[in-house]
Amino acid sequence: MLRPEIAQSWQRLESCGLDPAACIDVGPVVETDPGTRLRRAAGPVLTALEGHLHGSRFALVLADRETRLVDIRFGSPELEPVLQSVGVVPGQLFTEQVSGTNSVATVAELRRGIAVVGAEHYLESLKRFACYGVPIRDPLTGRHAGVLDITCLTADASPLLRPFLLGAAQQIADGMLAEARGSHRRVLAAFEAARVRAAGPLVAFGPDLVLTNDAAADLLQPVDHAGLQALRHGRPGPVRTEVELASGARMLARVEPVGGGGFLVELERPPRPTAVRAAGPAADRDWFADLRPRILRYRAEQANVLVLGEPGTGRTTVAAELAGAGPVTVLAGAQATVAGTLVPLAEADPAAGGGTLLVEDAHLLAPAVAAHLGREVDRRGVRLVLTAGVDGLPVGEAAAFGARCPVRLELPTVRSRRDRVPALAGALLRERAGGTVRFTTGALRTLAAHDWPGNLRELATVVGYVAGRRSAGDLTEADLPPGYREGPREPVPGALWQAERDAIVRCLESCGGNKVHAARRLGISRTTLYRRIRELHIDPEALRERPAWVPQA
């Protein structure tokens, strides 16, 4: 009879299709960075523990927050080849999808200490081992930072190993706190050096630290701090980009890493003159500002346009703007039928032609309806504005119908514009609650780090929920709905990363979340898919049937 936490882990693994007889796919392991706060804090602790375990058949294993093995110490050299033979090597991803039930992967899943002994391991290759693991929590942020594990053969198992590990994990957490304080000193030194030469606004960010010069203090609002911090997400080197501030001003931002997680941001006016929009709830964050000139041009030209985008990206809003104020017939692709499909427009002003037909979710049109609409559009001279998903229209009558739209307008996802999320969230909050409440910088930073699969609609729903919980004061991370209080452990690094993630998500969605079928369709091994799912922060269970978001108490 398996313990509940072990049984639940086995159920997770059965649902993802992991074969108990499979071997851990070592493959090309990733070289880990010894300079992280976790590694620097854990190094002296592991060295001391290694001395205590000298001559014993125990191994110490340290995994980072991605559940990647970053440091392994052996009490006796005879255990090293035994563990290496089952995939316990530095740089190896050790998530449950890869390594099954064990006290590294399962601790990372549960966020609490657990022992896994002998037959409780899911993979047959690990059943000869006993392991004990405890999570390491970052004392500065309160978030999961890694796992400390001790492993041995089952014959050497001892329940006394758990308190041994708990004390070591606390020492590592204390070291991380001291390291953060050291990082603060480095950030301060870099800020002072840059302040001498900086001609304009200057901001320095460190772990739970923000420094500004007078120019930046006058220019920036708290919402801007969160937006600037989002610029560093997944970008290890210097960054130079244009940003829009809460005031509506556009600035050039030069971001330089400091070390220890800190970085400097220097701001300057762009070389070309830029209009400053008036601040205000409606004018504040025009999400489609970059697309606005094209929207206005296509509307003036009465062009046929296909609007593409994920659900929640504002397809309906943009399509309505493109259609304009003239005679417009609106159809829902999933509900349109041949009989009575088009509202008669013959009575419309001749100068307006046959009017505009706006079809939402045109990719859901039945073939017969798409063919009928095409004939009617041609006969009446009707202008077309269509919306569809990111994959466009399916091959067949729907594609032939959509071919009448020479212009395609693809809308951005929220996760592709994380630096604009804080300002947008602040504007949405003001629309719903006036100026009586505001998000703290920490809450805005958390919102910017979230994945937002429901895009603008999901963000607006969450902000509406939060606005109803407090009538005045600051809204912190604790006021966010459950599931939104901690963003992904690593933010989205860039376009290539995002493109791969989106491709896997779409494939999983089309397969109903079945990873075995998705791997076959993608042409990769299941183990590779499991690894990428973990590294790209994808939740396959959420893709089996993605319901509408419902606020929880």
C-alpha positions as CSV (number, residue, x, y, z in Angstrom):
1,M,0.0,0.0,0.0
2,L,1.6,3.3,-1.1
3,R,1.6,6.4,1.0
4,P,-0.9,9.0,-0.3
5,E,1.8,11.4,-1.5
6,I,3.6,8.5,-3.3
7,A,0.4,7.2,-4.8
8,Q,-0.5,10.7,-6.1
9,S,2.9,11.0,-7.7
10,W,2.5,7.7,-9.4
11,Q,-0.9,8.8,-10.8
12,R,0.7,12.0,-12.2
13,L,3.3,9.9,-14.0
14,E,0.8,7.3,-15.3
15,S,-1.2,10.2,-16.8
16,C,1.8,11.6,-18.6
17,G,2.7,8.2,-20.0
18,L,6.1,7.6,-18.3
19,D,7.1,4.0,-18.6
20,P,8.3,2.5,-15.2
21,A,10.8,0.4,-17.2
22,A,12.3,3.5,-18.9
23,C,15.7,4.7,-18.1
24,I,16.4,8.4,-17.3
25,D,17.4,10.0,-20.6
26,V,20.7,11.5,-19.8
27,G,21.3,13.0,-23.3
28,P,23.2,16.3,-23.6
29,V,23.2,17.8,-20.1
30,V,23.3,21.5,-19.5
31,E,26.4,23.1,-18.0
32,T,25.2,24.8,-14.8
33,D,26.2,28.2,-13.5
34,P,28.3,28.0,-10.3
35,G,27.7,31.7,-9.7
36,T,24.1,31.6,-8.7
37,R,23.0,32.7,-5.2
38,L,22.0,29.1,-4.5
39,R,25.3,27.6,-5.6
40,R,27.4,30.2,-3.7
41,A,25.4,29.7,-0.5
42,A,25.3,25.9,-0.8
43,G,29.0,25.4,-1.6
44,P,30.4,25.8,1.9
45,V,27.5,23.8,3.5
46,L,27.9,20.9,1.1
47,T,31.7,20.9,1.6
48,A,31.2,20.6,5.4
49,L,28.6,17.9,5.0
50,E,30.9,16.0,2.6
51,G,33.5,15.9,5.3
52,H,30.9,14.5,7.8
53,L,29.9,11.8,5.3
54,H,33.5,10.9,4.3
55,G,33.8,7.1,3.9
56,S,30.1,6.4,4.0
57,R,28.0,5.3,1.0
58,F,25.9,8.5,0.9
59,A,25.6,11.1,-1.8
60,L,24.4,14.7,-1.4
61,V,22.5,16.1,-4.3
62,L,21.6,19.8,-4.9
63,A,18.9,20.7,-7.4
64,D,18.0,24.2,-8.5
65,R,14.5,25.7,-8.8
66,E,14.2,24.1,-12.2
67,T,14.9,20.7,-10.6
68,R,18.2,20.5,-12.5
69,L,21.0,18.7,-10.6
70,V,23.7,21.4,-10.0
71,D,26.0,19.8,-7.4
72,I,26.6,16.2,-6.3
73,R,29.0,15.2,-3.5
74,F,29.9,11.6,-2.6
75,G,30.9,10.2,0.8
76,S,32.6,7.3,-1.0
77,P,33.8,7.1,-4.6
78,E,32.2,3.6,-5.0
79,L,28.7,5.2,-5.1
80,E,29.5,7.7,-7.9
81,P,29.4,5.2,-10.9
82,V,26.3,3.5,-9.5
83,L,24.4,6.8,-9.5
84,Q,25.8,7.9,-12.8
85,S,24.5,4.7,-14.4
86,V,21.0,5.8,-13.5
87,G,21.3,9.4,-14.7
88,V,22.3,11.2,-11.5
89,V,24.8,13.5,-13.1
90,P,25.3,17.3,-12.8
91,G,23.3,19.2,-15.3
92,Q,20.6,16.6,-15.6
93,L,17.0,17.7,-15.5
94,F,15.4,15.6,-12.7
95,T,11.7,16.5,-12.9
96,E,9.0,13.8,-12.2
97,Q,8.3,13.6,-15.9
98,V,11.9,12.5,-16.5
99,S,13.0,10.7,-13.3
100,G,9.7,9.5,-11.8
101,T,8.9,9.5,-8.0
102,N,12.0,10.4,-5.9
103,S,13.0,12.9,-3.2
104,V,14.3,15.5,-5.7
105,A,11.5,15.6,-8.3
106,T,8.6,14.9,-5.9
107,V,9.9,17.4,-3.3
108,A,10.0,20.0,-6.1
109,E,6.4,19.1,-7.0
110,L,5.1,19.1,-3.4
111,R,7.3,21.9,-2.0
112,R,7.8,19.9,1.2
113,G,10.2,17.3,2.5
114,I,9.7,13.6,1.7
115,A,11.5,10.3,1.8
116,V,11.2,7.8,-1.0
117,V,12.5,4.3,-0.2
118,G,13.1,1.3,-2.4
119,A,9.9,0.2,-4.2
120,E,8.2,3.6,-3.7
121,H,10.3,4.8,-6.6
122,Y,8.3,4.8,-9.9
123,L,11.2,3.9,-12.2
124,E,12.5,0.4,-11.8
125,S,16.1,1.6,-12.1
126,L,15.8,3.6,-8.9
127,K,14.2,1.0,-6.7
128,R,17.5,0.0,-5.1
129,F,18.0,3.4,-3.6
130,A,16.6,5.3,-0.6
131,C,16.5,9.1,-0.7
132,Y,15.5,11.9,1.5
133,G,14.9,15.4,0.3
134,V,13.9,18.8,1.6
135,P,13.0,22.0,-0.2
136,I,15.1,25.2,0.0
137,R,13.1,28.4,0.1
138,D,14.6,31.8,-0.8
139,P,14.4,33.8,2.4
140,L,14.3,37.1,0.5
141,T,11.4,36.2,-1.9
142,G,9.8,33.3,-0.1
143,R,9.8,31.3,-3.3
144,H,11.1,27.8,-4.0
145,A,14.8,27.9,-4.7
146,G,15.8,24.3,-4.9
147,V,16.0,20.8,-3.3
148,L,18.7,19.3,-1.0
149,D,18.7,15.5,-1.2
150,I,20.7,12.7,0.4
151,T,20.7,9.3,-1.4
152,C,22.0,5.9,-0.5
153,L,21.4,2.2,-1.2
154,T,18.3,0.8,0.6
155,A,20.5,-1.3,2.9
156,D,22.0,2.0,4.3
157,A,18.7,3.8,4.8
158,S,18.1,5.7,8.1
159,P,15.3,8.0,9.3
160,L,17.9,10.1,11.1
161,L,18.9,11.7,7.7
162,R,15.8,14.0,7.6
163,P,16.8,16.3,10.6
164,F,20.4,16.2,9.2
165,L,19.1,17.7,5.9
166,L,16.7,20.2,7.5
167,G,19.6,21.9,9.3
168,A,21.7,22.0,6.2
169,A,18.8,23.4,4.1
170,Q,18.4,26.2,6.7
171,Q,22.1,27.0,6.5
172,I,21.8,27.3,2.7
173,A,18.8,29.6,3.1
174,D,20.8,31.8,5.6
175,G,23.7,31.9,3.1
176,M,21.3,33.0,0.4
177,L,20.1,35.9,2.6
178,A,23.7,36.9,3.3
179,E,24.5,36.7,-0.4
180,A,21.5,39.0,-1.2
181,R,22.9,41.5,1.2
182,G,26.2,41.2,-0.6
183,S,24.3,41.8,-3.9
184,H,22.8,44.9,-2.4
185,R,26.3,46.2,-1.8
186,R,27.3,45.5,-5.4
187,V,24.3,47.2,-6.8
188,L,24.9,50.2,-4.6
189,A,28.5,50.4,-5.7
190,A,27.5,50.1,-9.4
191,F,24.8,52.8,-8.9
192,E,27.2,55.2,-7.4
193,A,29.8,54.7,-10.2
194,A,27.1,55.2,-12.9
195,R,25.5,58.2,-11.1
196,V,28.7,60.2,-11.8
197,R,28.5,59.8,-15.5
198,A,24.7,59.5,-16.0
199,A,23.3,62.6,-17.6
200,G,19.6,61.5,-17.3
201,P,17.4,59.2,-15.2
202,L,19.1,56.2,-13.6
203,V,17.6,53.3,-11.8
204,A,19.3,50.3,-10.1
205,F,17.5,47.1,-9.2
206,G,18.7,44.4,-6.9
207,P,17.1,41.6,-4.9
208,D,14.2,43.5,-3.1
209,L,16.1,46.8,-3.8
210,V,15.4,49.9,-6.0
211,L,17.7,52.9,-6.2
212,T,17.0,56.1,-8.3
213,N,18.7,59.4,-8.9
214,D,16.7,62.6,-8.7
215,A,15.8,62.6,-12.4
216,A,14.4,59.1,-12.3
217,A,12.5,59.8,-9.1
218,D,10.8,62.8,-10.8
219,L,10.0,60.8,-13.9
220,L,9.1,57.3,-12.8
221,Q,6.0,56.0,-11.1
222,P,5.9,52.7,-9.2
223,V,4.2,51.1,-12.2
224,D,7.3,52.0,-14.3
225,H,9.6,50.2,-11.9
226,A,7.8,46.9,-12.6
227,G,7.9,47.6,-16.3
228,L,11.6,48.2,-16.3
229,Q,12.3,45.1,-14.2
230,A,10.4,43.1,-16.8
231,L,13.0,44.2,-19.4
232,R,15.6,41.9,-17.8
233,H,13.5,38.8,-18.0
234,G,15.5,36.1,-19.6
235,R,18.1,38.4,-21.1
236,P,21.5,37.8,-19.5
237,G,23.5,40.5,-21.3
238,P,23.0,44.2,-21.9
239,V,19.7,45.3,-23.4
240,R,18.8,48.4,-25.3
241,T,15.1,49.0,-26.1
242,E,12.4,51.7,-26.2
243,V,9.9,51.8,-23.4
244,E,6.7,53.7,-22.7
245,L,6.2,55.1,-19.3
246,A,3.0,55.6,-17.3
247,S,3.0,59.3,-18.3
248,G,2.8,58.3,-21.9
249,A,6.4,59.4,-22.7
250,R,8.6,57.1,-24.7
251,M,12.2,56.6,-23.6
252,L,15.3,54.6,-24.7
253,A,16.3,52.2,-21.9
254,R,19.9,50.9,-21.7
255,V,20.0,47.9,-19.3
256,E,23.3,46.7,-17.9
257,P,23.7,43.6,-15.6
258,V,25.6,44.3,-12.3
259,G,26.0,40.7,-10.9
260,G,24.2,38.8,-8.3
261,G,20.9,39.4,-10.0
262,G,21.2,43.2,-10.0
263,F,21.1,45.6,-13.0
264,L,21.2,49.3,-13.9
265,V,18.8,51.1,-16.2
266,E,19.7,54.4,-17.9
267,L,17.0,56.3,-19.6
268,E,17.2,58.9,-22.3
269,R,14.9,60.6,-24.8
270,P,14.7,58.9,-28.2
271,P,16.4,60.8,-31.1
272,R,13.1,61.4,-32.9
273,P,10.4,63.6,-31.3
274,T,7.7,61.5,-29.7
275,A,4.2,62.8,-28.8
276,V,3.3,62.4,-25.1
277,R,-0.2,61.2,-24.6
278,A,-2.3,62.6,-21.8
279,A,-2.5,60.3,-18.8
280,G,-5.9,58.9,-17.9
281,P,-7.8,55.6,-17.6
282,A,-8.9,55.3,-21.2
283,A,-5.9,57.0,-22.9
284,D,-3.4,55.3,-20.6
285,R,-2.4,52.0,-22.0
286,D,-3.5,51.8,-25.6
287,W,-2.5,48.2,-26.0
288,F,-2.9,48.5,-29.8
289,A,-0.9,51.8,-30.1
290,D,1.6,50.2,-32.4
291,L,-1.2,48.9,-34.6
292,R,-3.3,52.0,-34.5
293,P,-1.9,53.6,-37.7
294,R,-2.5,50.4,-39.7
295,I,-6.0,50.0,-38.3
296,L,-7.0,53.5,-39.3
297,R,-5.4,53.1,-42.7
298,Y,-7.2,49.9,-43.5
299,R,-10.5,51.3,-42.3
300,A,-10.1,54.4,-44.5
301,E,-9.2,52.2,-47.4
302,Q,-12.1,49.9,-46.8
303,A,-9.7,47.0,-47.1
304,N,-10.7,43.4,-46.5
305,V,-8.8,42.3,-43.3
306,L,-8.2,39.0,-41.5
307,V,-7.4,39.6,-37.8
308,L,-5.4,36.8,-36.3
309,G,-4.7,36.2,-32.6
310,E,-5.0,33.9,-29.6
311,P,-8.2,34.1,-27.6
312,G,-8.4,37.2,-25.5
313,T,-6.0,39.3,-27.5
314,G,-8.7,41.7,-28.6
315,R,-9.7,40.3,-31.9
316,T,-13.3,41.5,-31.5
317,T,-12.3,45.0,-30.5
318,V,-9.9,45.5,-33.4
319,A,-12.3,44.0,-35.9
320,A,-15.0,46.4,-34.7
321,E,-12.6,49.3,-35.2
322,L,-11.7,48.1,-38.7
323,A,-15.4,47.8,-39.6
324,G,-16.1,51.4,-38.6
325,A,-19.5,53.1,-38.2
326,G,-21.1,52.1,-41.5
327,P,-23.7,49.3,-42.1
328,V,-22.2,46.2,-40.4
329,T,-23.5,42.7,-40.3
330,V,-21.9,40.6,-37.5
331,L,-21.8,36.8,-37.5
332,A,-20.4,34.3,-35.2
333,G,-18.5,31.6,-37.1
334,A,-19.7,28.7,-34.9
335,Q,-23.3,29.7,-35.1
336,A,-23.8,30.9,-38.7
337,T,-26.1,28.9,-40.9
338,V,-26.9,29.1,-44.6
339,A,-30.5,30.1,-44.1
340,G,-30.7,33.8,-43.3
341,T,-27.0,34.1,-43.0
342,L,-26.7,37.7,-44.2
343,V,-28.9,40.6,-43.0
344,P,-30.1,42.3,-46.2
345,L,-28.1,45.4,-46.9
346,A,-29.7,46.5,-50.1
347,E,-31.3,49.5,-48.3
348,A,-27.9,50.8,-47.3
349,D,-26.6,54.1,-48.6
350,P,-25.2,53.3,-52.1
351,A,-22.0,55.2,-51.3
352,A,-21.4,52.6,-48.6
353,G,-21.6,49.8,-51.1
354,G,-22.9,46.5,-49.7
355,G,-21.8,47.4,-46.2
356,T,-19.3,45.3,-44.1
357,L,-19.6,41.7,-43.1
358,L,-17.7,41.0,-39.8
359,V,-17.3,37.3,-39.1
360,E,-15.9,36.4,-35.7
361,D,-14.1,33.1,-35.4
362,A,-14.2,32.5,-39.1
363,H,-12.1,29.4,-38.6
364,L,-15.2,27.8,-37.1
365,L,-17.4,28.3,-40.2
366,A,-18.9,25.2,-41.6
367,P,-17.7,24.5,-45.2
368,A,-21.2,25.0,-46.6
369,V,-21.6,28.3,-44.8
370,A,-18.2,29.6,-45.9
371,A,-19.0,28.8,-49.5
372,H,-22.4,30.5,-49.3
373,L,-20.9,33.6,-47.7
374,G,-18.3,33.8,-50.4
375,R,-20.9,33.8,-53.1
376,E,-23.0,36.4,-51.3
377,V,-20.0,38.7,-50.7
378,D,-19.0,38.6,-54.3
379,R,-22.6,39.2,-55.5
380,R,-23.3,42.1,-53.2
381,G,-19.9,43.7,-53.1
382,V,-19.7,43.3,-49.4
383,R,-16.5,44.3,-47.5
384,L,-15.0,41.6,-45.2
385,V,-13.5,41.8,-41.8
386,L,-12.7,38.3,-40.3
387,T,-11.2,37.1,-37.1
388,A,-9.5,33.8,-36.5
389,G,-7.0,32.0,-34.3
390,V,-3.3,32.2,-34.8
391,D,-3.3,29.3,-37.2
392,G,-5.6,31.1,-39.6
393,L,-8.4,29.4,-41.6
394,P,-8.5,25.7,-42.2
395,V,-7.9,24.3,-45.7
396,G,-11.0,24.1,-47.8
397,E,-14.0,26.4,-48.2
398,A,-13.1,28.5,-45.1
399,A,-9.6,29.2,-46.5
400,A,-11.1,30.1,-49.9
401,F,-13.5,32.5,-48.2
402,G,-10.6,34.1,-46.2
403,A,-8.6,34.4,-49.4
404,R,-10.7,37.5,-50.1
405,C,-8.8,39.3,-47.4
406,P,-5.4,40.4,-48.8
407,V,-4.5,42.1,-45.5
408,R,-3.6,40.1,-42.3
409,L,-3.3,41.7,-39.0
410,E,-1.8,39.6,-36.2
411,L,-2.4,40.7,-32.6
412,P,0.3,40.4,-29.9
413,T,-0.1,38.1,-26.9
414,V,0.3,39.6,-23.4
415,R,3.3,37.4,-22.6
416,S,5.1,38.9,-25.6
417,R,4.8,42.4,-24.1
418,R,5.5,41.7,-20.4
419,D,7.1,45.1,-20.0
420,R,3.7,46.8,-20.8
421,V,1.7,44.6,-18.4
422,P,2.2,46.7,-15.2
423,A,1.0,49.9,-16.9
424,L,-2.0,48.1,-18.5
425,A,-2.9,46.5,-15.2
426,G,-2.7,49.9,-13.4
427,A,-4.9,51.5,-16.1
428,L,-7.5,48.7,-15.8
429,L,-7.5,49.1,-12.0
430,R,-8.2,52.8,-12.3
431,E,-11.0,52.2,-14.7
432,R,-12.7,49.9,-12.2
433,A,-11.8,51.5,-8.9
434,G,-10.8,55.1,-9.6
435,G,-7.8,56.3,-7.8
436,T,-8.6,54.9,-4.4
437,V,-6.5,51.7,-4.7
438,R,-3.2,50.9,-6.5
439,F,-1.0,47.9,-7.1
440,T,2.3,47.7,-5.2
441,T,5.4,47.3,-7.3
442,G,5.7,43.7,-6.1
443,A,2.2,42.9,-7.2
444,L,2.8,44.5,-10.7
445,R,6.1,42.5,-11.0
446,T,4.2,39.3,-10.3
447,L,1.5,40.1,-12.8
448,A,4.2,40.9,-15.4
449,A,5.8,37.5,-14.8
450,H,2.5,35.6,-15.3
451,D,1.9,33.6,-18.5
452,W,-1.6,35.0,-19.3
453,P,-2.9,32.2,-21.6
454,G,-6.2,34.1,-21.7
455,N,-4.3,37.3,-22.6
456,L,-6.2,40.7,-22.2
457,R,-9.4,39.1,-21.2
458,E,-7.8,37.1,-18.4
459,L,-5.8,40.1,-17.2
460,A,-9.0,42.2,-17.1
461,T,-10.8,39.5,-15.2
462,V,-8.1,39.2,-12.6
463,V,-7.9,43.0,-12.2
464,G,-11.7,43.2,-11.8
465,Y,-11.6,40.5,-9.1
466,V,-8.8,42.4,-7.2
467,A,-10.6,45.7,-7.5
468,G,-13.6,44.3,-5.7
469,R,-11.6,43.1,-2.7
470,R,-10.4,46.5,-1.4
471,S,-11.9,49.9,-1.4
472,A,-8.7,51.9,-0.6
473,G,-5.0,51.5,-0.1
474,D,-2.3,49.3,-1.7
475,L,-3.0,45.9,-3.4
476,T,-0.2,43.5,-2.8
477,E,0.6,40.0,-4.1
478,A,-1.6,38.6,-1.3
479,D,-4.6,40.3,-2.8
480,L,-4.2,38.5,-6.2
481,P,-6.3,35.4,-6.8
482,P,-4.9,32.0,-5.9
483,G,-2.7,30.8,-8.7
484,Y,-1.6,34.3,-9.6
485,R,0.4,35.1,-6.5
486,E,3.6,33.6,-7.8
487,G,4.6,34.0,-11.5
488,P,6.6,31.4,-13.5
489,R,9.9,30.6,-11.9
490,E,11.6,31.8,-15.0
491,P,10.2,34.5,-17.3
492,V,10.0,34.2,-21.0
493,P,13.5,34.8,-22.5
494,G,12.7,35.7,-26.1
495,A,10.9,35.1,-29.4
496,L,12.5,31.8,-30.2
497,W,11.8,30.4,-26.7
498,Q,8.2,31.7,-27.0
499,A,7.7,30.3,-30.5
500,E,8.8,26.8,-29.3
501,R,6.5,27.1,-26.3
502,D,3.5,28.2,-28.3
503,A,4.0,25.3,-30.8
504,I,4.1,22.7,-28.0
505,V,1.1,24.3,-26.3
506,R,-1.0,24.3,-29.5
507,C,0.0,20.7,-30.2
508,L,-1.0,19.6,-26.6
509,E,-4.3,21.4,-26.9
510,S,-5.1,19.7,-30.2
511,C,-4.2,16.3,-28.5
512,G,-6.3,17.1,-25.4
513,G,-3.3,17.3,-23.2
514,N,-2.1,13.8,-24.2
515,K,1.7,14.0,-24.2
516,V,2.3,10.7,-25.9
517,H,0.2,11.7,-28.9
518,A,1.7,15.2,-28.8
519,A,5.3,13.8,-28.9
520,R,4.4,11.6,-31.9
521,R,2.9,14.5,-33.7
522,L,5.9,16.8,-33.0
523,G,8.3,14.1,-34.1
524,I,10.3,14.1,-30.8
525,S,10.7,11.5,-28.1
526,R,8.5,11.6,-25.0
527,T,11.4,12.2,-22.8
528,T,12.4,15.3,-24.9
529,L,8.9,16.6,-24.8
530,Y,8.7,16.1,-21.0
531,R,11.9,18.0,-20.6
532,R,10.8,20.9,-22.8
533,I,7.4,21.0,-21.0
534,R,9.2,21.6,-17.7
535,E,11.8,24.0,-19.1
536,L,9.1,26.0,-20.9
537,H,6.8,26.1,-17.9
538,I,3.8,24.4,-19.6
539,D,1.1,22.8,-17.5
540,P,-0.3,19.9,-19.7
541,E,-3.2,19.2,-17.3
542,A,-4.5,22.7,-17.8
543,L,-4.6,22.1,-21.5
544,R,-6.9,19.0,-21.3
545,E,-9.9,21.4,-21.0
546,R,-9.1,25.0,-20.3
547,P,-12.2,26.4,-18.5
548,A,-13.1,30.0,-18.1
549,W,-11.3,31.6,-15.2
550,V,-13.4,31.7,-12.0
551,P,-12.3,33.8,-9.0
552,Q,-11.7,31.9,-5.9
553,A,-11.9,33.1,-2.3
